[in-house]
C-alpha cells in the first residue's frame, strides 16, 4: 500500500515473487508515485522476494529513504513494516492473509447484547465525536473497498486510544479468516493475525460484538498458532451486516499494560473496554447505513435509466421488484431508429469509438424524452431505442404520452439538424408507434433478465419505423393510436394525418397508417386545411379516384415529402388504379 499526504493519493500495488520493479515519480515507473515531488523519476529498485521486499536506492535519486526513522539505502522490508520517501509511505501487507482458528480458548468471553451499551459514557467524547463527524465523508469518498478498509482502520486507531492494532476481517466460504487490511499503532516486525475463533463467533455465530480476554504468555513457552493472538491480552470483533459485503467486521486488539491504558478502571476481567466497544459499534452502524445508502443510490441510478420518477416511487426504497413481474396488458410502444446507420458505420470504420460516442448521444436524446414523459426504456438494438407506456401501471393517457415523447424527439433532432457544427447534425431518425396487447416486465432467462415488452405490437411499431423511410415522414402510427390521438390529444400539442392503407411485408392484415404532426403553430408544418386536403386525397386514392387524388395533392406545399410517395403510386400506372385495386398498398420487402 502507498499512502500520500492527501487521502486521495493512495494506491495498492499487487506484487509477485521474483519481480524487479522501478519505484519513482515517472508515469513509466513500475510503481508510480506521481503526486510526490520529493520522489525522483526513478528512485529505487524493488525486488520481490518470498514474504519480503529488497529495496535499493538508485544512486541518482536525490532524497533519502527512511526505514523506522533511520536513513537507509539498502534494506529488507518485512510484512507489516513500511518505509518513507518524501511525504509518501510504502507499507508491505499481505493483501489477504488466511489461517485457521487458534487452538486455545480465551480466559473470558463477553458477548454484547443490543442496547447493553446505551448507558456507557465516553470520557473523551469530544475526540470521538470529532472522529465520527468525518466518517460518512470518509466512506463516501473511498474509491474502492481497499481504500475504504485503509480509512476505517486508520480512523479506528485514532478513535480507540487503547488499541494496539486494528484490522478489517472477513470469513470466506470455508469460514477461514481473511484480513484485507490491518495496521498497528507502532510498527513491529511480523504480520498481524487475529483470532479466528473470535472472528467466527462474532461474525457468523452470534452476529454481535464479542470480546475475548487472554492471559499473557511468557516468551519461553512453545510458539504455536496461538502466539499470533497471545501478543495481545484482549481483542473484540464487531460484525458489519451492510447488505454489500457478507461476513465481515472490525477487529480491535490491545494489551493490558499499554501506556494509554493506565487510567482505565478495572472491571471483572481487569479491564473495562465498554466505551471502546460502544464507539466501534457506532462506527459499524454508520458504515452499515452509509454503505446501504450508497448501494440504494447505485440501484436507483441504474433504475433511473429505465423508469420515470413515478414508477421509481412505486417501487419504493426497498426496491420491491414484484411489481416488475411480467404480465399481459395494453401498452403503447415507441420504436426509434437512426436512419442510414449502416452507411455511417461504413464511413466511420476508422473511428468506431467516435461513432459510438455519437450514437450514444443520439440514444440519450431518445431515452431522455421517453423517461420525461413517463415511459419505460425497454431495449437498445444497436442504433435504436425501444420505449413503452402502460406498464407497470395501466394508463388511459399512455398513447398520448408516447406521442408527446415522439414529438419531443422529432423536435430535438430537427433543432440539431440546423446546427452544422453539432456532432449529430447529419443524423436523421424515424419513429414507429403502435398500441395494443403485449407482455411487459422482467423477461429473459433464469440467469439474465431485462425489463422489456414482448408481442405483435412491438413488431408492428418496428415495422412502422422502417416504413417512415418509404413514406417519407419522421413519425408513423397505427390506426389504434391514431384514433386515440384524434379524440384526446390537444391540437396545440400534436395532430394526426392519415397517409395510406398498407400491407407491410410479412404481415397478413392491412393497416391504416398515419403521421404524427406537430401543432399548426410550429413553423414549416402543414396547416389544418392542408392536412384535411391531404386526407381527402388519401380517401380518393383508396376509393380508386386517382385523378382527383392527384389533383388534390397539388395543393400540398412542396416541402412536404409524404405527397411524393402517394403521387408516385398514382403515376406508376398512369393515374389509373389496377383492375384488382382494393385500396391497399403492398410492400414486397421490409
Secondary structure, DSSP 8 states (H G I E B T S, - for coil): -EE-SSTTSEE-----TT-EEEEESSTTSSEE-TT-TTS-SS-EEEEEETTEEEEEE-TT--S--EETTEE-SEEEEETT-EEEETTEEEE---SSEEE---SS--SEEEE--TTTTTT---SSHHHHHHHHHTHHHHHHH-SSHHHHHHHHHHHHHHH-TT-SEEEEEEE-TT--EEEEEEEESS--SS-----HHHHIIIIIII-S-EEEE-----TTS---TTHHHHTSSEEEEEEE--SSSSSEEEEEEE-TT-GGGTT----TTS---HHHHHHHHHHHHHHHHHHHHHHHHHHHHHHHTT--HHHHHHHTTTT-GGGGS-EEEEEEEEEEEEETHHHHHHHTTT-HHHHHHHHHHHHHHHHHHHHHTT-EEEEEETTEEEEEES-SS--TTHHHHHHHHHHHHHHHHHHHHT-TTSTTTT-EEEEEEEEEEEEEEEEE-SS-EEEEEESHHHHHHHHHHHHHHHHT-SEEE-HHHHHHHHHHS-TTT-EEEEEEEEE-TT-SS-EEEEEEE--TTSSSS--HHHHHHHHHHHHHHHTT-HHHHHHHHTTS-TT-SHHHHHHHHHHTTTT---TT--S-EE-S--
